[in-house]
Amino acid sequence: MAVRCFGLMVCLVRFLLSVCAVVVLQVAPAAAILNSDSYDGNIYALYAGNGSLVPPAVTLAQSLEEGRTAVIVYYLDDSAVSKRFAPVVSELQRLWGRNVDLLPLTTDPLQGRESNGPNDPATYWSGSIPQVVVIGPDGRVVFDQEGQVPLNEINEAISKATGLPAPDLGRVDQEGSFNEVNIEVTAN
């Protein structure tokens, strides 16, 4: 009788292992696709290797109230163009650190609503992504560009707003692949 129960247990374990193997093999692998408008998750963690960018450490209202330079980057997680721009935003954080308030903001909550004044990010959003807006410590917009804005242009605008010298960029190829941009950006 004990031998028969042991045999049944062995069969049951084999059956359960077989079912588990089938389930595991049926699951599709995770895939993040840079050049698609699919939602893959936090683009800064996936494509820039920097999940610390979102959510921003401060709000636009706090930045303006404290008289700091605010760099707003409007994006969407399910946008190929935003995905390709993510390493540039990460590089801005590396270059300027705590000298500016970097505010990567998804545009989902801004779509279809009215602006509520200068402390509201909707005030500065043109409706395109990516869009970079640099607001100086005095609250004036010193830079507002859409699309794949060259890093050196953003860098110069931040320098103008802060009064600090622009850090040397070296050579960064924004048109390269995600890994090429990250390698070139971090190598300098």
N, C-alpha and C positions, 0 to 999 in steps of 0.2 A: 504494500500500500504506500509506504514512504517513497519507494522508488518511482511509483506511478505519479505521485504528487510532484516529485522533483522533476520528472520528465515533462509534466504539464507546465511547470514554472519555467523551464528552459524554453519550451515552445512559445510561451507567452512573452518572455523577454525577447526572443528572436523576432517575434511578430512586432512588438513595440519598437524595437530598433529599426526594423524595416520601414515601418510607418514614419518614424522620425527622419530617416534618411531620405525618403521620398519627399517629405515636406521641405526639408532643408534644400534639396536639389531643385525644387520647383520655385523657390524664391529667386526673383531676379536680383542681380547685383545692383548696388547703388551706383548711380552715375550722375555726375554734374557736367553739364555741357556749356562751355564758355560762350559759344556762338549761337545760342538759341534763346528764345524768349520764354523759356520754361523756368518755373520756380524750383530752385535747387536748395534754398536755405539762405542763410546770411551770406551775402556776396563778399563781405569783407573778411570773414573767416575762411571762406572757400577759395576765393580768387586773389586775395591780397595777403593771406596768412596773418590777418590782424582782426580778430573778433572783438578787440577792445574798443573799436571805433563806435560801435552802436550798442546801446543807446548812447548819445552824447553825454558827457559828464555834466554839462550845464545847458540851460535853455537859452534861446536867443534873448529873451527878456533879461535874464541874469547877466548875460554878457554885456548887453547894452547898458544896463544899470551900473555895472562895475567899470564902464568905460574901457572895455577891452576890445581888441580887434576880433571880429567874428568872421569865420570862413564857413559859409553855408554851401553844402554840396547836396543838391536835390538828385534823387536816384529812385530806381525801383529794383527790387530783388529779382523780378522776372523780366529783366531787360538785358539783352545781349550787350548793348552799348554801355550800360551801367556796369555790367560785369567786367568789361574790358577796361573801364576807367577806375575800377576799385584799387589797383596797385598804386595809381597816382595819388589817390586820397591817403592811402597808407604812408606814402612817401612824404606827403605834406606834414603828417604827424611826426615823422622821424626828423624832418628838417627844422620844424618850428617848435616842436614840443609844447611846453607850457607858455610860450610867448603869444600864442593865439588860442582862441576857442574854436576848435574844429567841430562843426555840426553837420555830419552826414544825416540827412533827413529823407525818409521815404515820402513820396508824394501822395500815396494812397489817402491819408487823412486830409489832404489839402484839396483834392479834386472836388469841384462842384460846390465850393463854399466861398463865402465872402471873406475878405481880409478884415482883421480887427485892429488895424493900426500898426505902427512901426515895430512893436514887440512881437508881432505875429509873423511867422515864416511865410505864410500865404501872401503877404504883402509883396515879397520880392520874387516869388516864383512866376515865371513867364508861361509855364505850361509845357515846357520841354525838359527832357532829361538826356544826359546829365546836364546840370546847370551849376555853375560856380558863381557865388556872390561873395565879395569881400566887403565888409562894412567896417569902417574905421572907428577908432575910439570915440569920435565925435558923433557917430551915428550916420555919417554920410556913406553912401555906396561909392566905393572907389573902383570896383571891378564887377562886371556882370557879363558872363559869357556862357553860351550853350555849346553842347557837343563835347568832342574829345579835345578839350582845351589843353594846349601845351603846358607842361609843368613849369617851364621857365616864365611864361606869362603870369601864371598864378603866383609864382615865387616873387616876381617883380612887384605885383600888386600888393602882396602882403608886406613886402619891404617898404613900399610907399606908405601904407597904412600905419605900420608900426614905427617907422623911422629907424628900424634896425637894418643893417646890411643884409642883402640877400645871400644865403648860403650858396656855396659853389655846388653846382649840380653835376659837374663832370659830364659824362656822356650817358644819357638815358634814352633808349629807343622805345618810345611809347607805341610805335606801330608793331613792335615785335610781339611774340606770343607772351602769355601770362608769365611763364617761367623765365623767359628772356628778360622781361621788364624787371621782375623781382631780383634776378641775379645781378643785373646791371645797377639797379637801384641800391641794393644792399652792399655791393662791392665798393661803392664810393665812400 
